[in-house]
Amino acid sequence: MTEITVQVNGKPRDCSPGTTLPKLLEGLGMNPRLVAVEYNGEILHRQFWETTEMKDGDILEVVTIVGGG
């Protein structure tokens, strides 16, 4: 199977076609419950993550949610 390249926080990352967003995040060592994601220029609501499959050239900005006071 041919790998595709997506851009995550400005860096190219390879993954398999059809990789879902949560699987991509886990593969990058991120906890999907603790991040917010901008997908191709728009905030992607969590309810769509499981059905969002990566395509070659997708651009993601991933922001870690930090708690505290």
PDB file of N, CA, C and O in Angstrom, chain B, residues numbered from 101:
ATOM      1  N   MET B 101       0.846  -1.180   0.000  1.00  0.00           N
ATOM      2  CA  MET B 101       0.000   0.000   0.000  1.00  0.00           C
ATOM      3  C   MET B 101       0.895   1.248   0.000  1.00  0.00           C
ATOM      4  O   MET B 101       1.880   1.306   0.736  1.00  0.00           O
ATOM      5  N   THR B 102       0.566   2.201  -0.790  1.00  0.00           N
ATOM      6  CA  THR B 102       1.354   3.419  -0.905  1.00  0.00           C
ATOM      7  C   THR B 102       1.043   4.368   0.243  1.00  0.00           C
ATOM      8  O   THR B 102      -0.116   4.564   0.608  1.00  0.00           O
ATOM      9  N   GLU B 103       2.087   4.948   0.800  1.00  0.00           N
ATOM     10  CA  GLU B 103       1.915   5.929   1.865  1.00  0.00           C
ATOM     11  C   GLU B 103       1.480   7.265   1.266  1.00  0.00           C
ATOM     12  O   GLU B 103       1.789   7.570   0.114  1.00  0.00           O
ATOM     13  N   ILE B 104       0.768   8.044   2.051  1.00  0.00           N
ATOM     14  CA  ILE B 104       0.413   9.406   1.675  1.00  0.00           C
ATOM     15  C   ILE B 104       1.117  10.350   2.645  1.00  0.00           C
ATOM     16  O   ILE B 104       1.568   9.930   3.710  1.00  0.00           O
ATOM     17  N   THR B 105       1.209  11.607   2.277  1.00  0.00           N
ATOM     18  CA  THR B 105       1.852  12.591   3.137  1.00  0.00           C
ATOM     19  C   THR B 105       0.843  13.662   3.516  1.00  0.00           C
ATOM     20  O   THR B 105       0.194  14.261   2.659  1.00  0.00           O
ATOM     21  N   VAL B 106       0.727  13.889   4.811  1.00  0.00           N
ATOM     22  CA  VAL B 106      -0.094  14.982   5.333  1.00  0.00           C
ATOM     23  C   VAL B 106       0.839  15.927   6.086  1.00  0.00           C
ATOM     24  O   VAL B 106       1.935  15.540   6.493  1.00  0.00           O
ATOM     25  N   GLN B 107       0.400  17.149   6.263  1.00  0.00           N
ATOM     26  CA  GLN B 107       1.215  18.120   6.984  1.00  0.00           C
ATOM     27  C   GLN B 107       0.591  18.321   8.364  1.00  0.00           C
ATOM     28  O   GLN B 107      -0.587  18.657   8.481  1.00  0.00           O
ATOM     29  N   VAL B 108       1.399  18.112   9.407  1.00  0.00           N
ATOM     30  CA  VAL B 108       0.931  18.269  10.783  1.00  0.00           C
ATOM     31  C   VAL B 108       1.814  19.311  11.460  1.00  0.00           C
ATOM     32  O   VAL B 108       3.015  19.107  11.637  1.00  0.00           O
ATOM     33  N   ASN B 109       1.206  20.420  11.831  1.00  0.00           N
ATOM     34  CA  ASN B 109       1.933  21.530  12.468  1.00  0.00           C
ATOM     35  C   ASN B 109       3.171  21.925  11.661  1.00  0.00           C
ATOM     36  O   ASN B 109       4.246  22.164  12.212  1.00  0.00           O
ATOM     37  N   GLY B 110       2.987  21.984  10.345  1.00  0.00           N
ATOM     38  CA  GLY B 110       4.050  22.454   9.471  1.00  0.00           C
ATOM     39  C   GLY B 110       5.079  21.428   9.059  1.00  0.00           C
ATOM     40  O   GLY B 110       6.012  21.753   8.326  1.00  0.00           O
ATOM     41  N   LYS B 111       4.929  20.180   9.518  1.00  0.00           N
ATOM     42  CA  LYS B 111       5.906  19.139   9.191  1.00  0.00           C
ATOM     43  C   LYS B 111       5.231  18.011   8.415  1.00  0.00           C
ATOM     44  O   LYS B 111       4.120  17.608   8.759  1.00  0.00           O
ATOM     45  N   PRO B 112       5.884  17.497   7.378  1.00  0.00           N
ATOM     46  CA  PRO B 112       5.308  16.372   6.632  1.00  0.00           C
ATOM     47  C   PRO B 112       5.321  15.100   7.465  1.00  0.00           C
ATOM     48  O   PRO B 112       6.306  14.791   8.136  1.00  0.00           O
ATOM     49  N   ARG B 113       4.233  14.380   7.412  1.00  0.00           N
ATOM     50  CA  ARG B 113       4.108  13.093   8.111  1.00  0.00           C
ATOM     51  C   ARG B 113       3.494  12.089   7.150  1.00  0.00           C
ATOM     52  O   ARG B 113       2.551  12.407   6.426  1.00  0.00           O
ATOM     53  N   ASP B 114       4.029  10.885   7.145  1.00  0.00           N
ATOM     54  CA  ASP B 114       3.497   9.828   6.281  1.00  0.00           C
ATOM     55  C   ASP B 114       2.516   8.964   7.053  1.00  0.00           C
ATOM     56  O   ASP B 114       2.681   8.717   8.247  1.00  0.00           O
ATOM     57  N   CYS B 115       1.489   8.510   6.344  1.00  0.00           N
ATOM     58  CA  CYS B 115       0.533   7.568   6.933  1.00  0.00           C
ATOM     59  C   CYS B 115      -0.101   6.771   5.798  1.00  0.00           C
ATOM     60  O   CYS B 115       0.098   7.079   4.622  1.00  0.00           O
ATOM     61  N   SER B 116      -0.847   5.768   6.154  1.00  0.00           N
ATOM     62  CA  SER B 116      -1.537   4.957   5.157  1.00  0.00           C
ATOM     63  C   SER B 116      -2.796   5.673   4.694  1.00  0.00           C
ATOM     64  O   SER B 116      -3.435   6.369   5.484  1.00  0.00           O
ATOM     65  N   PRO B 117      -3.167   5.514   3.416  1.00  0.00           N
ATOM     66  CA  PRO B 117      -4.432   6.103   2.954  1.00  0.00           C
ATOM     67  C   PRO B 117      -5.588   5.580   3.796  1.00  0.00           C
ATOM     68  O   PRO B 117      -5.613   4.401   4.150  1.00  0.00           O
ATOM     69  N   GLY B 118      -6.525   6.429   4.114  1.00  0.00           N
ATOM     70  CA  GLY B 118      -7.689   6.016   4.889  1.00  0.00           C
ATOM     71  C   GLY B 118      -7.472   6.016   6.390  1.00  0.00           C
ATOM     72  O   GLY B 118      -8.379   5.647   7.137  1.00  0.00           O
ATOM     73  N   THR B 119      -6.286   6.422   6.859  1.00  0.00           N
ATOM     74  CA  THR B 119      -6.046   6.510   8.302  1.00  0.00           C
ATOM     75  C   THR B 119      -7.009   7.525   8.895  1.00  0.00           C
ATOM     76  O   THR B 119      -7.124   8.642   8.391  1.00  0.00           O
ATOM     77  N   THR B 120      -7.704   7.141   9.967  1.00  0.00           N
ATOM     78  CA  THR B 120      -8.619   8.089  10.600  1.00  0.00           C
ATOM     79  C   THR B 120      -7.835   9.082  11.453  1.00  0.00           C
ATOM     80  O   THR B 120      -6.696   8.825  11.842  1.00  0.00           O
ATOM     81  N   LEU B 121      -8.459  10.204  11.730  1.00  0.00           N
ATOM     82  CA  LEU B 121      -7.792  11.237  12.509  1.00  0.00           C
ATOM     83  C   LEU B 121      -7.319  10.729  13.873  1.00  0.00           C
ATOM     84  O   LEU B 121      -6.167  10.979  14.229  1.00  0.00           O
ATOM     85  N   PRO B 122      -8.153  10.026  14.656  1.00  0.00           N
ATOM     86  CA  PRO B 122      -7.656   9.541  15.952  1.00  0.00           C
ATOM     87  C   PRO B 122      -6.446   8.617  15.811  1.00  0.00           C
ATOM     88  O   PRO B 122      -5.521   8.689  16.619  1.00  0.00           O
ATOM     89  N   LYS B 123      -6.440   7.751  14.797  1.00  0.00           N
ATOM     90  CA  LYS B 123      -5.307   6.839  14.598  1.00  0.00           C
ATOM     91  C   LYS B 123      -4.044   7.617  14.236  1.00  0.00           C
ATOM     92  O   LYS B 123      -2.952   7.269  14.684  1.00  0.00           O
ATOM     93  N   LEU B 124      -4.187   8.661  13.433  1.00  0.00           N
ATOM     94  CA  LEU B 124      -3.036   9.490  13.089  1.00  0.00           C
ATOM     95  C   LEU B 124      -2.472  10.155  14.336  1.00  0.00           C
ATOM     96  O   LEU B 124      -1.261  10.145  14.556  1.00  0.00           O
ATOM     97  N   LEU B 125      -3.343  10.727  15.146  1.00  0.00           N
ATOM     98  CA  LEU B 125      -2.898  11.408  16.367  1.00  0.00           C
ATOM     99  C   LEU B 125      -2.196  10.436  17.310  1.00  0.00           C
ATOM    100  O   LEU B 125      -1.143  10.754  17.864  1.00  0.00           O
ATOM    101  N   GLU B 126      -2.777   9.254  17.490  1.00  0.00           N
ATOM    102  CA  GLU B 126      -2.168   8.251  18.362  1.00  0.00           C
ATOM    103  C   GLU B 126      -0.802   7.833  17.812  1.00  0.00           C
ATOM    104  O   GLU B 126       0.144   7.640  18.574  1.00  0.00           O
ATOM    105  N   GLY B 127      -0.704   7.695  16.492  1.00  0.00           N
ATOM    106  CA  GLY B 127       0.557   7.325  15.862  1.00  0.00           C
ATOM    107  C   GLY B 127       1.638   8.383  16.041  1.00  0.00           C
ATOM    108  O   GLY B 127       2.830   8.083  15.978  1.00  0.00           O
ATOM    109  N   LEU B 128       1.214   9.622  16.264  1.00  0.00           N
ATOM    110  CA  LEU B 128       2.154  10.719  16.503  1.00  0.00           C
ATOM    111  C   LEU B 128       2.436  10.909  17.991  1.00  0.00           C
ATOM    112  O   LEU B 128       3.137  11.841  18.386  1.00  0.00           O
ATOM    113  N   GLY B 129       1.876  10.009  18.816  1.00  0.00           N
ATOM    114  CA  GLY B 129       2.118  10.082  20.254  1.00  0.00           C
ATOM    115  C   GLY B 129       1.255  11.102  20.973  1.00  0.00           C
ATOM    116  O   GLY B 129       1.582  11.520  22.084  1.00  0.00           O
ATOM    117  N   MET B 130       0.158  11.506  20.350  1.00  0.00           N
ATOM    118  CA  MET B 130      -0.743  12.491  20.970  1.00  0.00           C
ATOM    119  C   MET B 130      -1.979  11.796  21.508  1.00  0.00           C
ATOM    120  O   MET B 130      -2.450  10.813  20.935  1.00  0.00           O
ATOM    121  N   ASN B 131      -2.500  12.307  22.606  1.00  0.00           N
ATOM    122  CA  ASN B 131      -3.743  11.793  23.164  1.00  0.00           C
ATOM    123  C   ASN B 131      -4.894  12.545  22.503  1.00  0.00           C
ATOM    124  O   ASN B 131      -5.044  13.746  22.727  1.00  0.00           O
ATOM    125  N   PRO B 132      -5.713  11.865  21.689  1.00  0.00           N
ATOM    126  CA  PRO B 132      -6.792  12.549  20.985  1.00  0.00           C
ATOM    127  C   PRO B 132      -7.765  13.292  21.905  1.00  0.00           C
ATOM    128  O   PRO B 132      -8.435  14.229  21.471  1.00  0.00           O
ATOM    129  N   ARG B 133      -7.843  12.881  23.158  1.00  0.00           N
ATOM    130  CA  ARG B 133      -8.766  13.558  24.087  1.00  0.00           C
ATOM    131  C   ARG B 133      -8.232  14.891  24.573  1.00  0.00           C
ATOM    132  O   ARG B 133      -8.976  15.684  25.150  1.00  0.00           O
ATOM    133  N   LEU B 134      -6.942  15.152  24.346  1.00  0.00           N
ATOM    134  CA  LEU B 134      -6.320  16.356  24.896  1.00  0.00           C
ATOM    135  C   LEU B 134      -5.858  17.343  23.827  1.00  0.00           C
ATOM    136  O   LEU B 134      -5.003  18.189  24.090  1.00  0.00           O
ATOM    137  N   VAL B 135      -6.423  17.236  22.618  1.00  0.00           N
ATOM    138  CA  VAL B 135      -6.024  18.149  21.554  1.00  0.00           C
ATOM    139  C   VAL B 135      -7.247  18.714  20.834  1.00  0.00           C
ATOM    140  O   VAL B 135      -8.337  18.143  20.878  1.00  0.00           O
ATOM    141  N   ALA B 136      -7.035  19.845  20.172  1.00  0.00           N
ATOM    142  CA  ALA B 136      -8.010  20.413  19.242  1.00  0.00           C
ATOM    143  C   ALA B 136      -7.348  20.382  17.869  1.00  0.00           C
ATOM    144  O   ALA B 136      -6.132  20.537  17.760  1.00  0.00           O
ATOM    145  N   VAL B 137      -8.155  20.179  16.812  1.00  0.00           N
ATOM    146  CA  VAL B 137      -7.583  20.003  15.479  1.00  0.00           C
ATOM    147  C   VAL B 137      -8.233  20.952  14.477  1.00  0.00           C
ATOM    148  O   VAL B 137      -9.456  21.056  14.385  1.00  0.00           O
ATOM    149  N   GLU B 138      -7.362  21.645  13.726  1.00  0.00           N
ATOM    150  CA  GLU B 138      -7.795  22.397  12.560  1.00  0.00           C
ATOM    151  C   GLU B 138      -7.440  21.537  11.360  1.00  0.00           C
ATOM    152  O   GLU B 138      -6.278  21.175  11.173  1.00  0.00           O
ATOM    153  N   TYR B 139      -8.433  21.208  10.550  1.00  0.00           N
ATOM    154  CA  TYR B 139      -8.254  20.296   9.421  1.00  0.00           C
ATOM    155  C   TYR B 139      -8.529  21.066   8.135  1.00  0.00           C
ATOM    156  O   TYR B 139      -9.658  21.485   7.875  1.00  0.00           O
ATOM    157  N   ASN B 140      -7.487  21.246   7.338  1.00  0.00           N
ATOM    158  CA  ASN B 140      -7.594  21.989   6.081  1.00  0.00           C
ATOM    159  C   ASN B 140      -8.242  23.355   6.279  1.00  0.00           C
ATOM    160  O   ASN B 140      -9.095  23.774   5.496  1.00  0.00           O
ATOM    161  N   GLY B 141      -7.817  24.046   7.348  1.00  0.00           N
ATOM    162  CA  GLY B 141      -8.240  25.422   7.568  1.00  0.00           C
ATOM    163  C   GLY B 141      -9.485  25.618   8.398  1.00  0.00           C
ATOM    164  O   GLY B 141      -9.886  26.757   8.637  1.00  0.00           O
ATOM    165  N   GLU B 142     -10.114  24.536   8.849  1.00  0.00           N
ATOM    166  CA  GLU B 142     -11.325  24.664   9.657  1.00  0.00           C
ATOM    167  C   GLU B 142     -11.225  23.797  10.900  1.00  0.00           C
ATOM    168  O   GLU B 142     -10.710  22.680  10.855  1.00  0.00           O
ATOM    169  N   ILE B 143     -11.727  24.327  12.016  1.00  0.00           N
ATOM    170  CA  ILE B 143     -11.780  23.534  13.246  1.00  0.00           C
ATOM    171  C   ILE B 143     -12.677  22.328  12.988  1.00  0.00           C
ATOM    172  O   ILE B 143     -13.812  22.469  12.534  1.00  0.00           O
ATOM    173  N   LEU B 144     -12.158  21.158  13.279  1.00  0.00           N
ATOM    174  CA  LEU B 144     -12.922  19.933  13.050  1.00  0.00           C
ATOM    175  C   LEU B 144     -13.513  19.470  14.375  1.00  0.00           C
ATOM    176  O   LEU B 144     -12.786  19.117  15.303  1.00  0.00           O
ATOM    177  N   HIS B 145     -14.832  19.475  14.452  1.00  0.00           N
ATOM    178  CA  HIS B 145     -15.505  19.063  15.679  1.00  0.00           C
ATOM    179  C   HIS B 145     -15.284  17.579  15.932  1.00  0.00           C
ATOM    180  O   HIS B 145     -15.280  16.765  15.008  1.00  0.00           O
ATOM    181  N   ARG B 146     -15.103  17.255  17.179  1.00  0.00           N
ATOM    182  CA  ARG B 146     -14.757  15.901  17.606  1.00  0.00           C
ATOM    183  C   ARG B 146     -15.724  14.837  17.078  1.00  0.00           C
ATOM    184  O   ARG B 146     -15.312  13.702  16.835  1.00  0.00           O
ATOM    185  N   GLN B 147     -16.970  15.176  16.902  1.00  0.00           N
ATOM    186  CA  GLN B 147     -17.949  14.185  16.433  1.00  0.00           C
ATOM    187  C   GLN B 147     -17.618  13.654  15.034  1.00  0.00           C
ATOM    188  O   GLN B 147     -18.123  12.602  14.642  1.00  0.00           O
ATOM    189  N   PHE B 148     -16.783  14.363  14.282  1.00  0.00           N
ATOM    190  CA  PHE B 148     -16.428  13.934  12.933  1.00  0.00           C
ATOM    191  C   PHE B 148     -15.073  13.238  12.846  1.00  0.00           C
ATOM    192  O   PHE B 148     -14.691  12.778  11.770  1.00  0.00           O
ATOM    193  N   TRP B 149     -14.345  13.151  13.944  1.00  0.00           N
ATOM    194  CA  TRP B 149     -12.988  12.621  13.903  1.00  0.00           C
ATOM    195  C   TRP B 149     -12.925  11.184  13.410  1.00  0.00           C
ATOM    196  O   TRP B 149     -12.083  10.861  12.572  1.00  0.00           O
ATOM    197  N   GLU B 150     -13.793  10.319  13.908  1.00  0.00           N
ATOM    198  CA  GLU B 150     -13.735   8.891  13.554  1.00  0.00           C
ATOM    199  C   GLU B 150     -14.026   8.652  12.074  1.00  0.00           C
ATOM    200  O   GLU B 150     -13.587   7.646  11.517  1.00  0.00           O
ATOM    201  N   THR B 151     -14.755   9.555  11.434  1.00  0.00           N
ATOM    202  CA  THR B 151     -15.109   9.370  10.027  1.00  0.00           C
ATOM    203  C   THR B 151     -14.234  10.200   9.092  1.00  0.00           C
ATOM    204  O   THR B 151     -14.409  10.153   7.874  1.00  0.00           O
ATOM    205  N   THR B 152     -13.296  10.959   9.651  1.00  0.00           N
ATOM    206  CA  THR B 152     -12.397  11.764   8.824  1.00  0.00           C
ATOM    207  C   THR B 152     -11.155  10.945   8.501  1.00  0.00           C
ATOM    208  O   THR B 152     -10.345  10.639   9.376  1.00  0.00           O
ATOM    209  N   GLU B 153     -11.025  10.598   7.221  1.00  0.00           N
ATOM    210  CA  GLU B 153      -9.886   9.807   6.766  1.00  0.00           C
ATOM    211  C   GLU B 153      -8.886  10.725   6.083  1.00  0.00           C
ATOM    212  O   GLU B 153      -9.263  11.607   5.312  1.00  0.00           O
ATOM    213  N   MET B 154      -7.605  10.508   6.375  1.00  0.00           N
ATOM    214  CA  MET B 154      -6.559  11.346   5.826  1.00  0.00           C
ATOM    215  C   MET B 154      -6.419  11.115   4.324  1.00  0.00           C
ATOM    216  O   MET B 154      -6.503   9.988   3.836  1.00  0.00           O
ATOM    217  N   LYS B 155      -6.204  12.218   3.611  1.00  0.00           N
ATOM    218  CA  LYS B 155      -5.954  12.182   2.173  1.00  0.00           C
ATOM    219  C   LYS B 155      -4.635  12.889   1.902  1.00  0.00           C
ATOM    220  O   LYS B 155      -4.237  13.782   2.649  1.00  0.00           O
ATOM    221  N   ASP B 156      -3.968  12.493   0.845  1.00  0.00           N
ATOM    222  CA  ASP B 156      -2.680  13.078   0.506  1.00  0.00           C
ATOM    223  C   ASP B 156      -2.802  14.592   0.399  1.00  0.00           C
ATOM    224  O   ASP B 156      -3.682  15.104  -0.293  1.00  0.00           O
ATOM    225  N   GLY B 157      -1.918  15.304   1.087  1.00  0.00           N
ATOM    226  CA  GLY B 157      -1.907  16.758   1.028  1.00  0.00           C
ATOM    227  C   GLY B 157      -2.743  17.457   2.086  1.00  0.00           C
ATOM    228  O   GLY B 157      -2.746  18.687   2.146  1.00  0.00           O
ATOM    229  N   ASP B 158      -3.459  16.701   2.931  1.00  0.00           N
ATOM    230  CA  ASP B 158      -4.233  17.334   4.001  1.00  0.00           C
ATOM    231  C   ASP B 158      -3.300  18.139   4.905  1.00  0.00           C
ATOM    232  O   ASP B 158      -2.137  17.783   5.092  1.00  0.00           O
ATOM    233  N   ILE B 159      -3.828  19.224   5.460  1.00  0.00           N
ATOM    234  CA  ILE B 159      -3.052  20.075   6.354  1.00  0.00           C
ATOM    235  C   ILE B 159      -3.764  20.136   7.696  1.00  0.00           C
ATOM    236  O   ILE B 159      -4.930  20.520   7.782  1.00  0.00           O
ATOM    237  N   LEU B 160      -3.032  19.745   8.755  1.00  0.00           N
ATOM    238  CA  LEU B 160      -3.597  19.759  10.098  1.00  0.00           C
ATOM    239  C   LEU B 160      -2.763  20.627  11.004  1.00  0.00           C
ATOM    240  O   LEU B 160      -1.534  20.625  10.935  1.00  0.00           O
ATOM    241  N   GLU B 161      -3.443  21.369  11.856  1.00  0.00           N
ATOM    242  CA  GLU B 161      -2.803  22.091  12.951  1.00  0.00           C
ATOM    243  C   GLU B 161      -3.382  21.476  14.214  1.00  0.00           C
ATOM    244  O   GLU B 161      -4.597  21.470  14.412  1.00  0.00           O
ATOM    245  N   VAL B 162      -2.510  20.963  15.064  1.00  0.00           N
ATOM    246  CA  VAL B 162      -2.956  20.281  16.276  1.00  0.00           C
ATOM    247  C   VAL B 162      -2.469  21.085  17.470  1.00  0.00           C
ATOM    248  O   VAL B 162      -1.279  21.373  17.595  1.00  0.00           O
ATOM    249  N   VAL B 163      -3.401  21.444  18.345  1.00  0.00           N
ATOM    250  CA  VAL B 163      -3.092  22.241  19.522  1.00  0.00           C
ATOM    251  C   VAL B 163      -3.396  21.412  20.761  1.00  0.00           C
ATOM    252  O   VAL B 163      -4.490  20.867  20.901  1.00  0.00           O
ATOM    253  N   THR B 164      -2.426  21.322  21.653  1.00  0.00           N
ATOM    254  CA  THR B 164      -2.629  20.593  22.904  1.00  0.00           C
ATOM    255  C   THR B 164      -3.399  21.465  23.877  1.00  0.00           C
ATOM    256  O   THR B 164      -3.109  22.651  24.032  1.00  0.00           O
ATOM    257  N   ILE B 165      -4.374  20.871  24.525  1.00  0.00           N
ATOM    258  CA  ILE B 165      -5.161  21.568  25.540  1.00  0.00           C
ATOM    259  C   ILE B 165      -4.427  21.445  26.865  1.00  0.00           C
ATOM    260  O   ILE B 165      -4.133  20.341  27.323  1.00  0.00           O
ATOM    261  N   VAL B 166      -4.134  22.587  27.476  1.00  0.00           N
ATOM    262  CA  VAL B 166      -3.400  22.601  28.729  1.00  0.00           C
ATOM    263  C   VAL B 166      -4.311  23.115  29.828  1.00  0.00           C
ATOM    264  O   VAL B 166      -4.902  24.189  29.711  1.00  0.00           O
ATOM    265  N   GLY B 167      -4.417  22.341  30.892  1.00  0.00           N
ATOM    266  CA  GLY B 167      -5.224  22.769  32.034  1.00  0.00           C
ATOM    267  C   GLY B 167      -4.373  23.487  33.058  1.00  0.00           C
ATOM    268  O   GLY B 167      -3.145  23.496  32.972  1.00  0.00           O
ATOM    269  N   GLY B 168      -5.023  24.076  34.006  1.00  0.00           N
ATOM    270  CA  GLY B 168      -4.273  24.748  35.066  1.00  0.00           C
ATOM    271  C   GLY B 168      -4.914  26.080  35.406  1.00  0.00           C
ATOM    272  O   GLY B 168      -5.990  26.423  34.916  1.00  0.00           O
ATOM    273  N   GLY B 169      -4.230  26.812  36.251  1.00  0.00           N
ATOM    274  CA  GLY B 169      -4.818  28.070  36.648  1.00  0.00           C
ATOM    275  C   GLY B 169      -3.767  29.072  37.046  1.00  0.00           C
ATOM    276  O   GLY B 169      -4.096  30.200  37.413  1.00  0.00           O
TER     277      GLY B 169
END
